[in-house]
Each structure stands twice: as structure tokens, then as C-alpha cells.
């Protein structure tokens, strides 16, 4: 099943990107970074749901 590797990669990327997102938040401000992250999360969630649908 392709869901487990996708979930694992997602967790690893989350861990690796925490520091750059924090740095960007300090440099650019919280609101723009949060809105960018929210938009990216929405796109990733839609892609993930399509992958789960295809796996089933």
C-alpha cells in the first residue's frame, strides 16, 4: 500500500522544514508565513486524498 511511505515522507519533511519555516516567520512575519503554509497544506491534503483514493 502506498499510504505508509507517503505518510513517512510527509513526517520527515515536516521535521526538516520546521527550522526554515521558523526563520521565515521571524523574517517576514507570522501572518504571511501562516497563510502560505495553510495554502500549501490545503494543496498537499488534496493530493494526499487523491493518493489514498487511488490506493483503495
mmCIF file of the N, C-alpha and C atoms, coordinates in Angstrom:
data_MODEL
# 
_entry.id   MODEL 
# 
loop_
_atom_site.group_PDB 
_atom_site.id 
_atom_site.type_symbol 
_atom_site.label_atom_id 
_atom_site.label_alt_id 
_atom_site.label_comp_id 
_atom_site.label_asym_id 
_atom_site.label_entity_id 
_atom_site.label_seq_id 
_atom_site.pdbx_PDB_ins_code 
_atom_site.Cartn_x 
_atom_site.Cartn_y 
_atom_site.Cartn_z 
_atom_site.occupancy 
_atom_site.B_iso_or_equiv 
_atom_site.pdbx_formal_charge 
_atom_site.auth_seq_id 
_atom_site.auth_comp_id 
_atom_site.auth_asym_id 
_atom_site.auth_atom_id 
_atom_site.pdbx_PDB_model_num 
ATOM 1   N N  . UNK A 1 1  ? 0.841  -1.182 0.000  1.00 0.00 ? 1  UNK A N  1 
ATOM 2   C CA . UNK A 1 1  ? 0.000  0.000  0.000  1.00 0.00 ? 1  UNK A CA 1 
ATOM 3   C C  . UNK A 1 1  ? 0.887  1.247  0.000  1.00 0.00 ? 1  UNK A C  1 
ATOM 4   N N  . UNK A 1 2  ? 0.557  2.239  -0.780 1.00 0.00 ? 2  UNK A N  1 
ATOM 5   C CA . UNK A 1 2  ? 1.384  3.431  -0.953 1.00 0.00 ? 2  UNK A CA 1 
ATOM 6   C C  . UNK A 1 2  ? 1.170  4.484  0.124  1.00 0.00 ? 2  UNK A C  1 
ATOM 7   N N  . UNK A 1 3  ? 0.237  4.252  1.029  1.00 0.00 ? 3  UNK A N  1 
ATOM 8   C CA . UNK A 1 3  ? -0.072 5.275  2.028  1.00 0.00 ? 3  UNK A CA 1 
ATOM 9   C C  . UNK A 1 3  ? 1.034  5.379  3.068  1.00 0.00 ? 3  UNK A C  1 
ATOM 10  N N  . UNK A 1 4  ? 1.602  4.277  3.496  1.00 0.00 ? 4  UNK A N  1 
ATOM 11  C CA . UNK A 1 4  ? 2.624  4.319  4.542  1.00 0.00 ? 4  UNK A CA 1 
ATOM 12  C C  . UNK A 1 4  ? 3.873  5.086  4.121  1.00 0.00 ? 4  UNK A C  1 
ATOM 13  N N  . UNK A 1 5  ? 4.454  4.839  2.935  1.00 0.00 ? 5  UNK A N  1 
ATOM 14  C CA . UNK A 1 5  ? 5.621  5.646  2.544  1.00 0.00 ? 5  UNK A CA 1 
ATOM 15  C C  . UNK A 1 5  ? 5.288  7.128  2.385  1.00 0.00 ? 5  UNK A C  1 
ATOM 16  N N  . UNK A 1 6  ? 4.097  7.427  1.904  1.00 0.00 ? 6  UNK A N  1 
ATOM 17  C CA . UNK A 1 6  ? 3.692  8.826  1.747  1.00 0.00 ? 6  UNK A CA 1 
ATOM 18  C C  . UNK A 1 6  ? 3.611  9.503  3.110  1.00 0.00 ? 6  UNK A C  1 
ATOM 19  N N  . UNK A 1 7  ? 3.046  8.813  4.080  1.00 0.00 ? 7  UNK A N  1 
ATOM 20  C CA . UNK A 1 7  ? 2.939  9.362  5.427  1.00 0.00 ? 7  UNK A CA 1 
ATOM 21  C C  . UNK A 1 7  ? 4.316  9.531  6.049  1.00 0.00 ? 7  UNK A C  1 
ATOM 22  N N  . UNK A 1 8  ? 5.202  8.568  5.836  1.00 0.00 ? 8  UNK A N  1 
ATOM 23  C CA . UNK A 1 8  ? 6.543  8.654  6.385  1.00 0.00 ? 8  UNK A CA 1 
ATOM 24  C C  . UNK A 1 8  ? 7.311  9.833  5.779  1.00 0.00 ? 8  UNK A C  1 
ATOM 25  N N  . UNK A 1 9  ? 7.230  10.007 4.480  1.00 0.00 ? 9  UNK A N  1 
ATOM 26  C CA . UNK A 1 9  ? 7.914  11.119 3.816  1.00 0.00 ? 9  UNK A CA 1 
ATOM 27  C C  . UNK A 1 9  ? 7.351  12.442 4.309  1.00 0.00 ? 9  UNK A C  1 
ATOM 28  N N  . UNK A 1 10 ? 6.049  12.503 4.495  1.00 0.00 ? 10 UNK A N  1 
ATOM 29  C CA . UNK A 1 10 ? 5.423  13.723 4.996  1.00 0.00 ? 10 UNK A CA 1 
ATOM 30  C C  . UNK A 1 10 ? 5.967  14.091 6.377  1.00 0.00 ? 10 UNK A C  1 
ATOM 31  N N  . UNK A 1 11 ? 6.078  13.113 7.260  1.00 0.00 ? 11 UNK A N  1 
ATOM 32  C CA . UNK A 1 11 ? 6.605  13.366 8.602  1.00 0.00 ? 11 UNK A CA 1 
ATOM 33  C C  . UNK A 1 11 ? 8.047  13.822 8.594  1.00 0.00 ? 11 UNK A C  1 
ATOM 34  N N  . UNK A 1 12 ? 8.864  13.195 7.753  1.00 0.00 ? 12 UNK A N  1 
ATOM 35  C CA . UNK A 1 12 ? 10.273 13.575 7.660  1.00 0.00 ? 12 UNK A CA 1 
ATOM 36  C C  . UNK A 1 12 ? 10.406 14.998 7.116  1.00 0.00 ? 12 UNK A C  1 
ATOM 37  N N  . UNK A 1 13 ? 9.631  15.324 6.072  1.00 0.00 ? 13 UNK A N  1 
ATOM 38  C CA . UNK A 1 13 ? 9.690  16.680 5.520  1.00 0.00 ? 13 UNK A CA 1 
ATOM 39  C C  . UNK A 1 13 ? 9.208  17.715 6.528  1.00 0.00 ? 13 UNK A C  1 
ATOM 40  N N  . UNK A 1 14 ? 8.194  17.371 7.308  1.00 0.00 ? 14 UNK A N  1 
ATOM 41  C CA . UNK A 1 14 ? 7.697  18.272 8.345  1.00 0.00 ? 14 UNK A CA 1 
ATOM 42  C C  . UNK A 1 14 ? 8.819  18.575 9.336  1.00 0.00 ? 14 UNK A C  1 
ATOM 43  N N  . UNK A 1 15 ? 9.534  17.525 9.750  1.00 0.00 ? 15 UNK A N  1 
ATOM 44  C CA . UNK A 1 15 ? 10.611 17.695 10.711 1.00 0.00 ? 15 UNK A CA 1 
ATOM 45  C C  . UNK A 1 15 ? 11.750 18.543 10.124 1.00 0.00 ? 15 UNK A C  1 
ATOM 46  N N  . UNK A 1 16 ? 12.100 18.292 8.860  1.00 0.00 ? 16 UNK A N  1 
ATOM 47  C CA . UNK A 1 16 ? 13.212 19.012 8.248  1.00 0.00 ? 16 UNK A CA 1 
ATOM 48  C C  . UNK A 1 16 ? 12.878 20.471 7.932  1.00 0.00 ? 16 UNK A C  1 
ATOM 49  N N  . UNK A 1 17 ? 11.625 20.778 7.693  1.00 0.00 ? 17 UNK A N  1 
ATOM 50  C CA . UNK A 1 17 ? 11.247 22.136 7.293  1.00 0.00 ? 17 UNK A CA 1 
ATOM 51  C C  . UNK A 1 17 ? 10.842 23.029 8.464  1.00 0.00 ? 17 UNK A C  1 
ATOM 52  N N  . UNK A 1 18 ? 10.820 22.500 9.684  1.00 0.00 ? 18 UNK A N  1 
ATOM 53  C CA . UNK A 1 18 ? 10.390 23.298 10.844 1.00 0.00 ? 18 UNK A CA 1 
ATOM 54  C C  . UNK A 1 18 ? 11.290 24.512 11.056 1.00 0.00 ? 18 UNK A C  1 
ATOM 55  N N  . UNK A 1 19 ? 12.595 24.318 10.993 1.00 0.00 ? 19 UNK A N  1 
ATOM 56  C CA . UNK A 1 19 ? 13.516 25.431 11.229 1.00 0.00 ? 19 UNK A CA 1 
ATOM 57  C C  . UNK A 1 19 ? 13.449 26.494 10.129 1.00 0.00 ? 19 UNK A C  1 
ATOM 58  N N  . UNK A 1 20 ? 13.441 26.114 8.823  1.00 0.00 ? 20 UNK A N  1 
ATOM 59  C CA . UNK A 1 20 ? 13.308 27.159 7.793  1.00 0.00 ? 20 UNK A CA 1 
ATOM 60  C C  . UNK A 1 20 ? 11.992 27.934 7.895  1.00 0.00 ? 20 UNK A C  1 
ATOM 61  N N  . UNK A 1 21 ? 10.897 27.257 8.237  1.00 0.00 ? 21 UNK A N  1 
ATOM 62  C CA . UNK A 1 21 ? 9.628  27.967 8.392  1.00 0.00 ? 21 UNK A CA 1 
ATOM 63  C C  . UNK A 1 21 ? 9.689  28.923 9.576  1.00 0.00 ? 21 UNK A C  1 
ATOM 64  N N  . UNK A 1 22 ? 10.355 28.516 10.644 1.00 0.00 ? 22 UNK A N  1 
ATOM 65  C CA . UNK A 1 22 ? 10.511 29.406 11.795 1.00 0.00 ? 22 UNK A CA 1 
ATOM 66  C C  . UNK A 1 22 ? 11.343 30.625 11.455 1.00 0.00 ? 22 UNK A C  1 
ATOM 67  N N  . UNK A 1 23 ? 12.421 30.416 10.710 1.00 0.00 ? 23 UNK A N  1 
ATOM 68  C CA . UNK A 1 23 ? 13.267 31.531 10.280 1.00 0.00 ? 23 UNK A CA 1 
ATOM 69  C C  . UNK A 1 23 ? 12.492 32.486 9.386  1.00 0.00 ? 23 UNK A C  1 
ATOM 70  N N  . UNK A 1 24 ? 11.723 31.937 8.453  1.00 0.00 ? 24 UNK A N  1 
ATOM 71  C CA . UNK A 1 24 ? 10.909 32.785 7.569  1.00 0.00 ? 24 UNK A CA 1 
ATOM 72  C C  . UNK A 1 24 ? 9.869  33.555 8.373  1.00 0.00 ? 24 UNK A C  1 
ATOM 73  N N  . UNK A 1 25 ? 9.317  32.920 9.400  1.00 0.00 ? 25 UNK A N  1 
ATOM 74  C CA . UNK A 1 25 ? 8.327  33.589 10.240 1.00 0.00 ? 25 UNK A CA 1 
ATOM 75  C C  . UNK A 1 25 ? 8.939  34.781 10.971 1.00 0.00 ? 25 UNK A C  1 
ATOM 76  N N  . UNK A 1 26 ? 10.154 34.628 11.447 1.00 0.00 ? 26 UNK A N  1 
ATOM 77  C CA . UNK A 1 26 ? 10.818 35.741 12.130 1.00 0.00 ? 26 UNK A CA 1 
ATOM 78  C C  . UNK A 1 26 ? 11.164 36.866 11.162 1.00 0.00 ? 26 UNK A C  1 
ATOM 79  N N  . UNK A 1 27 ? 11.545 36.500 9.937  1.00 0.00 ? 27 UNK A N  1 
ATOM 80  C CA . UNK A 1 27 ? 11.984 37.491 8.957  1.00 0.00 ? 27 UNK A CA 1 
ATOM 81  C C  . UNK A 1 27 ? 10.808 38.197 8.294  1.00 0.00 ? 27 UNK A C  1 
ATOM 82  N N  . UNK A 1 28 ? 9.776  37.452 7.916  1.00 0.00 ? 28 UNK A N  1 
ATOM 83  C CA . UNK A 1 28 ? 8.664  38.014 7.138  1.00 0.00 ? 28 UNK A CA 1 
ATOM 84  C C  . UNK A 1 28 ? 7.425  38.348 7.958  1.00 0.00 ? 28 UNK A C  1 
ATOM 85  N N  . UNK A 1 29 ? 7.330  37.779 9.145  1.00 0.00 ? 29 UNK A N  1 
ATOM 86  C CA . UNK A 1 29 ? 6.139  37.959 9.962  1.00 0.00 ? 29 UNK A CA 1 
ATOM 87  C C  . UNK A 1 29 ? 5.316  36.678 9.970  1.00 0.00 ? 29 UNK A C  1 
ATOM 88  N N  . UNK A 1 30 ? 4.538  36.533 10.996 1.00 0.00 ? 30 UNK A N  1 
ATOM 89  C CA . UNK A 1 30 ? 3.770  35.300 11.162 1.00 0.00 ? 30 UNK A CA 1 
ATOM 90  C C  . UNK A 1 30 ? 2.648  35.148 10.151 1.00 0.00 ? 30 UNK A C  1 
ATOM 91  N N  . UNK A 1 31 ? 1.906  36.212 9.921  1.00 0.00 ? 31 UNK A N  1 
ATOM 92  C CA . UNK A 1 31 ? 0.711  36.097 9.069  1.00 0.00 ? 31 UNK A CA 1 
ATOM 93  C C  . UNK A 1 31 ? 1.016  35.615 7.647  1.00 0.00 ? 31 UNK A C  1 
ATOM 94  N N  . UNK A 1 32 ? 1.970  36.226 6.925  1.00 0.00 ? 32 UNK A N  1 
ATOM 95  C CA . UNK A 1 32 ? 2.243  35.734 5.568  1.00 0.00 ? 32 UNK A CA 1 
ATOM 96  C C  . UNK A 1 32 ? 2.733  34.282 5.553  1.00 0.00 ? 32 UNK A C  1 
ATOM 97  N N  . UNK A 1 33 ? 3.538  33.926 6.535  1.00 0.00 ? 33 UNK A N  1 
ATOM 98  C CA . UNK A 1 33 ? 4.058  32.559 6.584  1.00 0.00 ? 33 UNK A CA 1 
ATOM 99  C C  . UNK A 1 33 ? 2.927  31.579 6.909  1.00 0.00 ? 33 UNK A C  1 
ATOM 100 N N  . UNK A 1 34 ? 2.056  31.934 7.826  1.00 0.00 ? 34 UNK A N  1 
ATOM 101 C CA . UNK A 1 34 ? 0.929  31.055 8.158  1.00 0.00 ? 34 UNK A CA 1 
ATOM 102 C C  . UNK A 1 34 ? -0.015 30.888 6.976  1.00 0.00 ? 34 UNK A C  1 
ATOM 103 N N  . UNK A 1 35 ? -0.287 31.967 6.257  1.00 0.00 ? 35 UNK A N  1 
ATOM 104 C CA . UNK A 1 35 ? -1.174 31.863 5.096  1.00 0.00 ? 35 UNK A CA 1 
ATOM 105 C C  . UNK A 1 35 ? -0.548 31.032 3.980  1.00 0.00 ? 35 UNK A C  1 
ATOM 106 N N  . UNK A 1 36 ? 0.762  31.194 3.781  1.00 0.00 ? 36 UNK A N  1 
ATOM 107 C CA . UNK A 1 36 ? 1.458  30.378 2.789  1.00 0.00 ? 36 UNK A CA 1 
ATOM 108 C C  . UNK A 1 36 ? 1.443  28.909 3.196  1.00 0.00 ? 36 UNK A C  1 
ATOM 109 N N  . UNK A 1 37 ? 1.708  28.657 4.460  1.00 0.00 ? 37 UNK A N  1 
ATOM 110 C CA . UNK A 1 37 ? 1.680  27.281 4.958  1.00 0.00 ? 37 UNK A CA 1 
ATOM 111 C C  . UNK A 1 37 ? 0.299  26.663 4.869  1.00 0.00 ? 37 UNK A C  1 
ATOM 112 N N  . UNK A 1 38 ? -0.718 27.440 5.150  1.00 0.00 ? 38 UNK A N  1 
ATOM 113 C CA . UNK A 1 38 ? -2.091 26.945 5.062  1.00 0.00 ? 38 UNK A CA 1 
ATOM 114 C C  . UNK A 1 38 ? -2.462 26.600 3.629  1.00 0.00 ? 38 UNK A C  1 
ATOM 115 N N  . UNK A 1 39 ? -2.068 27.436 2.694  1.00 0.00 ? 39 UNK A N  1 
ATOM 116 C CA . UNK A 1 39 ? -2.335 27.152 1.279  1.00 0.00 ? 39 UNK A CA 1 
ATOM 117 C C  . UNK A 1 39 ? -1.585 25.894 0.834  1.00 0.00 ? 39 UNK A C  1 
ATOM 118 N N  . UNK A 1 40 ? -0.339 25.766 1.250  1.00 0.00 ? 40 UNK A N  1 
ATOM 119 C CA . UNK A 1 40 ? 0.430  24.568 0.915  1.00 0.00 ? 40 UNK A CA 1 
ATOM 120 C C  . UNK A 1 40 ? -0.158 23.317 1.540  1.00 0.00 ? 40 UNK A C  1 
ATOM 121 N N  . UNK A 1 41 ? -0.640 23.436 2.787  1.00 0.00 ? 41 UNK A N  1 
ATOM 122 C CA . UNK A 1 41 ? -1.262 22.298 3.456  1.00 0.00 ? 41 UNK A CA 1 
ATOM 123 C C  . UNK A 1 41 ? -2.530 21.871 2.738  1.00 0.00 ? 41 UNK A C  1 
ATOM 124 N N  . UNK A 1 42 ? -3.323 22.834 2.297  1.00 0.00 ? 42 UNK A N  1 
ATOM 125 C CA . UNK A 1 42 ? -4.559 22.501 1.580  1.00 0.00 ? 42 UNK A CA 1 
ATOM 126 C C  . UNK A 1 42 ? -4.257 21.754 0.283  1.00 0.00 ? 42 UNK A C  1 
ATOM 127 N N  . UNK A 1 43 ? -3.253 22.215 -0.445 1.00 0.00 ? 43 UNK A N  1 
ATOM 128 C CA . UNK A 1 43 ? -2.862 21.529 -1.694 1.00 0.00 ? 43 UNK A CA 1 
ATOM 129 C C  . UNK A 1 43 ? -2.336 20.124 -1.398 1.00 0.00 ? 43 UNK A C  1 
ATOM 130 N N  . UNK A 1 44 ? -1.496 20.000 -0.377 1.00 0.00 ? 44 UNK A N  1 
ATOM 131 C CA . UNK A 1 44 ? -0.951 18.689 -0.026 1.00 0.00 ? 44 UNK A CA 1 
ATOM 132 C C  . UNK A 1 44 ? -2.050 17.745 0.446  1.00 0.00 ? 44 UNK A C  1 
ATOM 133 N N  . UNK A 1 45 ? -3.012 18.254 1.188  1.00 0.00 ? 45 UNK A N  1 
ATOM 134 C CA . UNK A 1 45 ? -4.113 17.426 1.683  1.00 0.00 ? 45 UNK A CA 1 
ATOM 135 C C  . UNK A 1 45 ? -4.956 16.908 0.524  1.00 0.00 ? 45 UNK A C  1 
ATOM 136 N N  . UNK A 1 46 ? -5.214 17.754 -0.456 1.00 0.00 ? 46 UNK A N  1 
ATOM 137 C CA . UNK A 1 46 ? -5.970 17.313 -1.630 1.00 0.00 ? 46 UNK A CA 1 
ATOM 138 C C  . UNK A 1 46 ? -5.194 16.257 -2.411 1.00 0.00 ? 46 UNK A C  1 
ATOM 139 N N  . UNK A 1 47 ? -3.890 16.457 -2.568 1.00 0.00 ? 47 UNK A N  1 
ATOM 140 C CA . UNK A 1 47 ? -3.067 15.468 -3.256 1.00 0.00 ? 47 UNK A CA 1 
ATOM 141 C C  . UNK A 1 47 ? -3.032 14.157 -2.476 1.00 0.00 ? 47 UNK A C  1 
ATOM 142 N N  . UNK A 1 48 ? -2.883 14.238 -1.165 1.00 0.00 ? 48 UNK A N  1 
ATOM 143 C CA . UNK A 1 48 ? -2.854 13.049 -0.323 1.00 0.00 ? 48 UNK A CA 1 
ATOM 144 C C  . UNK A 1 48 ? -4.171 12.285 -0.410 1.00 0.00 ? 48 UNK A C  1 
ATOM 145 N N  . UNK A 1 49 ? -5.287 13.009 -0.415 1.00 0.00 ? 49 UNK A N  1 
ATOM 146 C CA . UNK A 1 49 ? -6.581 12.334 -0.509 1.00 0.00 ? 49 UNK A CA 1 
ATOM 147 C C  . UNK A 1 49 ? -6.758 11.637 -1.854 1.00 0.00 ? 49 UNK A C  1 
ATOM 148 N N  . UNK A 1 50 ? -6.213 12.225 -2.906 1.00 0.00 ? 50 UNK A N  1 
ATOM 149 C CA . UNK A 1 50 ? -6.259 11.565 -4.204 1.00 0.00 ? 50 UNK A CA 1 
ATOM 150 C C  . UNK A 1 50 ? -5.401 10.307 -4.211 1.00 0.00 ? 50 UNK A C  1 
ATOM 151 N N  . UNK A 1 51 ? -4.230 10.354 -3.574 1.00 0.00 ? 51 UNK A N  1 
ATOM 152 C CA . UNK A 1 51 ? -3.367 9.176  -3.500 1.00 0.00 ? 51 UNK A CA 1 
ATOM 153 C C  . UNK A 1 51 ? -4.031 8.057  -2.714 1.00 0.00 ? 51 UNK A C  1 
ATOM 154 N N  . UNK A 1 52 ? -4.692 8.412  -1.608 1.00 0.00 ? 52 UNK A N  1 
ATOM 155 C CA . UNK A 1 52 ? -5.397 7.407  -0.824 1.00 0.00 ? 52 UNK A CA 1 
ATOM 156 C C  . UNK A 1 52 ? -6.526 6.807  -1.633 1.00 0.00 ? 52 UNK A C  1 
ATOM 157 N N  . UNK A 1 53 ? -7.237 7.643  -2.355 1.00 0.00 ? 53 UNK A N  1 
ATOM 158 C CA . UNK A 1 53 ? -8.347 7.162  -3.187 1.00 0.00 ? 53 UNK A CA 1 
ATOM 159 C C  . UNK A 1 53 ? -7.836 6.195  -4.265 1.00 0.00 ? 53 UNK A C  1 
ATOM 160 N N  . UNK A 1 54 ? -6.704 6.511  -4.869 1.00 0.00 ? 54 UNK A N  1 
ATOM 161 C CA . UNK A 1 54 ? -6.142 5.642  -5.902 1.00 0.00 ? 54 UNK A CA 1 
ATOM 162 C C  . UNK A 1 54 ? -5.630 4.332  -5.316 1.00 0.00 ? 54 UNK A C  1 
ATOM 163 N N  . UNK A 1 55 ? -5.128 4.381  -4.076 1.00 0.00 ? 55 UNK A N  1 
ATOM 164 C CA . UNK A 1 55 ? -4.605 3.180  -3.428 1.00 0.00 ? 55 UNK A CA 1 
ATOM 165 C C  . UNK A 1 55 ? -5.724 2.205  -3.074 1.00 0.00 ? 55 UNK A C  1 
ATOM 166 N N  . UNK A 1 56 ? -6.912 2.726  -2.804 1.00 0.00 ? 56 UNK A N  1 
ATOM 167 C CA . UNK A 1 56 ? -8.029 1.857  -2.431 1.00 0.00 ? 56 UNK A CA 1 
ATOM 168 C C  . UNK A 1 56 ? -8.645 1.332  -3.698 1.00 0.00 ? 56 UNK A C  1 
# 
